[in-house]
Amino acid sequence: MKLTDIPLTDMHAGKSWFVSFPEGGDPNNPEVQEEDNFAEGDLGLFSAILKFADGSNHPALVLIFDAGNIVTQGCSASEVFAQYQAMKPGLGWMHIKDYRHPSPAKRTTHVDEEALKHFVPADIGDSGHEAILRDFATCLPKLEAKLQRRGIPGVFLDLEPHVKGGGQFGGFSGPDGMGVALRGLCRVLDYVGIQYHLRDFADIVADRGF
C-alpha cells in the first residue's frame, strides 16, 4: 500500500484531521493537517493519529498542533494542554493562534462561524500558550536535531493569528495584524525563555545569492 492510499478523514465521526500526500508531490514530506475544527476535546482521535504515525514508520511524517482550534470549541486551558501532550511525541511544529471567549466558555459540537471573530495574539488568549511553550522548550534540542537531519534549519512556529477574523477554511490578519500577533508571540517566548530567530535582512540577502 502506498502512503498516498492511506486516509485519516473517516477515522473518527465528525472529525477531519487528515494526512496529505499530494499526488506527484515529494513523498518524503507528508504532514498531518487539519481540515476543520474538532469538538469535545476528544483524545481518542489523537491516539489514532499517533498510532498511524508510529505505524507508518516514515521519518518525515509529523503532527502539527494548533491550540487556537481547540480552545474555540470551549475547551479549558488544561484540556488544551492535554491535547498538546497527546500529540507531543509526533510533533514537527506548531500553528500559533489564540482565542479569547467573550463570555463563559461552553463546549460545542459544531463550528460556530460567528464566534470565530474572537481570535487574539498568543499572549492574551485562553489557550494557555505559556504552559504549552514552556513544556515545548524541553523538546526543542531533540526536535531541532531531528529536523536538521532532514535539511530543515530548525523548529518553526507557524504564525496563523486570524486577528481580523477567522472561519472554518481560513482567516485574515493583514500586515498590521501579523505584526501585532508576532509581538505577542515573542513576549510569550521571551517569558518562557525560548530563544528564536526572526527573519532579517541578512536572510533576504542570502536568498538573493549575494
C-alpha positions as CSV (number, residue, x, y, z in Angstrom):
1,M,0.0,0.0,0.0
2,K,1.3,3.4,-0.9
3,L,1.2,6.3,1.6
4,T,-1.0,8.2,-0.8
5,D,-3.6,5.5,-0.3
6,I,-4.0,6.0,3.5
7,P,-6.7,8.5,4.5
8,L,-7.4,9.7,8.0
9,T,-10.6,11.6,7.2
10,D,-13.0,8.9,8.5
11,M,-11.2,7.7,11.5
12,H,-13.5,9.5,13.9
13,A,-17.0,10.6,13.2
14,G,-17.3,14.4,12.8
15,K,-13.6,15.0,12.8
16,S,-11.4,15.8,9.9
17,W,-7.7,15.6,10.5
18,F,-6.0,14.0,7.6
19,V,-2.7,13.1,6.2
20,S,-1.8,14.9,3.0
21,F,0.3,13.2,0.3
22,P,-0.3,15.2,-2.8
23,E,-0.2,13.1,-6.0
24,G,3.1,13.9,-7.7
25,G,4.4,15.6,-4.6
26,D,7.5,14.8,-2.6
27,P,6.8,11.5,-0.8
28,N,9.4,12.5,1.9
29,N,7.3,15.4,3.1
30,P,3.9,14.3,4.2
31,E,2.2,16.1,7.1
32,V,-0.9,15.7,9.2
33,Q,-3.1,18.7,8.6
34,E,-6.5,19.9,9.9
35,E,-9.4,20.4,7.6
36,D,-11.8,21.6,10.2
37,N,-12.0,22.2,14.0
38,F,-12.9,19.2,16.2
39,A,-15.2,19.1,19.2
40,E,-15.4,17.6,22.6
41,G,-11.7,17.6,23.5
42,D,-11.5,14.1,22.1
43,L,-8.2,12.4,22.9
44,G,-9.2,9.3,21.0
45,L,-8.6,10.9,17.7
46,F,-5.1,12.0,18.7
47,S,-4.3,8.4,19.9
48,A,-5.4,7.2,16.4
49,I,-3.2,9.8,14.7
50,L,-0.2,8.8,16.9
51,K,-0.8,5.1,16.1
52,F,-0.9,5.9,12.4
53,A,2.3,8.0,12.7
54,D,4.1,5.2,14.5
55,G,2.7,2.5,12.2
56,S,3.8,4.4,9.1
57,N,7.4,4.2,10.2
58,H,8.1,7.2,8.0
59,P,10.7,9.7,9.3
60,A,9.1,12.7,7.5
61,L,5.6,12.3,9.0
62,V,5.0,14.9,11.6
63,L,2.0,16.3,13.5
64,I,1.1,20.0,13.8
65,F,-0.5,21.3,16.9
66,D,-2.9,24.3,16.9
67,A,-4.1,25.4,20.4
68,G,-6.4,28.1,19.0
69,N,-8.5,25.5,17.1
70,I,-9.1,23.6,20.3
71,V,-10.0,26.4,22.6
72,T,-12.6,27.8,20.2
73,Q,-14.6,24.6,20.9
74,G,-15.0,25.5,24.6
75,C,-12.0,23.5,25.9
76,S,-10.2,24.8,29.0
77,A,-6.5,25.6,29.1
78,S,-5.9,22.3,30.9
79,E,-7.8,20.4,28.2
80,V,-5.8,22.2,25.5
81,F,-2.6,21.2,27.3
82,A,-3.8,17.6,27.5
83,Q,-4.3,17.6,23.7
84,Y,-0.8,19.0,23.3
85,Q,0.6,16.3,25.5
86,A,-1.1,13.7,23.4
87,M,0.4,15.0,20.2
88,K,3.8,15.9,21.6
89,P,5.6,12.6,20.6
90,G,4.9,13.2,17.0
91,L,5.1,17.0,16.8
92,G,7.1,18.7,14.0
93,W,6.0,22.3,14.6
94,M,3.0,24.4,15.7
95,H,0.5,26.7,14.3
96,I,0.3,29.7,16.6
97,K,-3.1,31.4,17.1
98,D,-5.2,32.0,20.2
99,Y,-8.8,32.8,21.1
100,R,-10.5,34.7,23.9
101,H,-14.0,33.8,24.8
102,P,-16.2,36.9,25.0
103,S,-18.4,35.1,27.6
104,P,-18.0,32.0,29.8
105,A,-16.9,29.2,27.6
106,K,-19.2,26.3,26.7
107,R,-18.3,23.1,25.0
108,T,-19.6,22.9,21.4
109,T,-20.1,20.1,19.0
110,H,-20.0,22.2,15.8
111,V,-18.1,25.1,14.3
112,D,-19.7,28.4,15.2
113,E,-18.7,30.7,12.4
114,E,-20.0,33.8,14.2
115,A,-17.8,33.0,17.2
116,L,-14.6,32.8,15.1
117,K,-14.2,36.6,15.2
118,H,-12.6,36.5,18.6
119,F,-9.1,35.3,17.8
120,V,-6.3,37.1,19.6
121,P,-2.5,37.1,19.9
122,A,-0.9,34.2,21.9
123,D,-0.1,36.3,24.9
124,I,-3.7,37.3,25.8
125,G,-5.8,34.2,24.8
126,D,-7.4,31.4,26.7
127,S,-5.3,28.5,25.2
128,G,-2.5,28.7,27.8
129,H,0.4,29.1,25.4
130,E,2.7,29.9,28.3
131,A,2.4,26.4,29.7
132,I,2.5,24.8,26.2
133,L,5.6,26.6,25.1
134,R,7.3,26.2,28.5
135,D,7.0,22.5,28.1
136,F,7.8,22.6,24.4
137,A,11.1,24.2,25.3
138,T,12.2,20.9,26.8
139,C,11.7,19.1,23.4
140,L,13.5,21.7,21.3
141,P,17.0,20.2,21.2
142,K,15.9,16.8,20.2
143,L,13.3,18.1,17.7
144,E,15.8,20.5,16.2
145,A,18.3,17.7,15.6
146,K,15.6,15.6,14.0
147,L,14.6,18.3,11.6
148,Q,18.2,19.3,10.8
149,R,18.9,15.7,9.7
150,R,16.2,16.3,7.1
151,G,17.8,19.5,5.9
152,I,15.4,21.8,7.8
153,P,17.3,24.6,9.6
154,G,15.3,24.4,12.9
155,V,12.0,24.3,14.6
156,F,9.3,26.6,13.1
157,L,6.4,28.3,14.8
158,D,3.9,29.0,12.0
159,L,2.0,32.2,12.9
160,E,-1.6,31.9,11.9
161,P,-3.3,34.5,14.1
162,H,-6.6,35.4,12.3
163,V,-6.8,38.5,14.4
164,K,-9.1,40.3,12.0
165,G,-11.4,37.3,11.7
166,G,-11.4,33.6,11.2
167,G,-13.5,30.8,9.8
168,Q,-13.5,27.1,9.1
169,F,-11.5,27.5,6.0
170,G,-9.2,30.4,6.7
171,G,-8.7,33.7,8.3
172,F,-7.2,37.2,7.9
173,S,-4.8,39.3,9.9
174,G,-3.3,41.8,7.4
175,P,0.2,43.1,7.7
176,D,-0.5,45.1,10.9
177,G,-2.3,42.2,12.5
178,M,0.6,39.9,11.7
179,G,2.9,42.3,13.4
180,V,0.7,42.6,16.5
181,A,0.4,38.8,16.7
182,L,4.2,38.3,16.2
183,R,5.0,40.7,19.0
184,G,2.5,38.8,21.2
185,L,4.2,35.5,20.5
186,C,7.6,37.0,21.1
187,R,6.5,38.2,24.5
188,V,5.5,34.6,25.4
189,L,8.7,33.1,24.1
190,D,10.8,35.7,26.0
191,Y,8.8,34.9,29.2
192,V,9.4,31.2,29.0
193,G,13.0,31.5,27.9
194,I,12.9,30.2,24.3
195,Q,15.4,31.8,22.1
196,Y,14.3,32.4,18.5
197,H,15.4,33.9,15.2
198,L,13.2,36.3,13.2
199,R,13.8,36.6,9.5
200,D,16.0,39.6,8.9
201,F,17.7,41.4,6.0
202,A,20.7,39.0,6.1
203,D,18.3,36.2,5.3
204,I,16.9,38.1,2.4
205,V,20.4,38.9,1.1
206,A,21.4,35.2,1.4
207,D,18.2,34.1,-0.5
208,R,19.1,36.6,-3.3
209,G,22.5,34.9,-3.7
210,F,24.6,38.0,-2.8
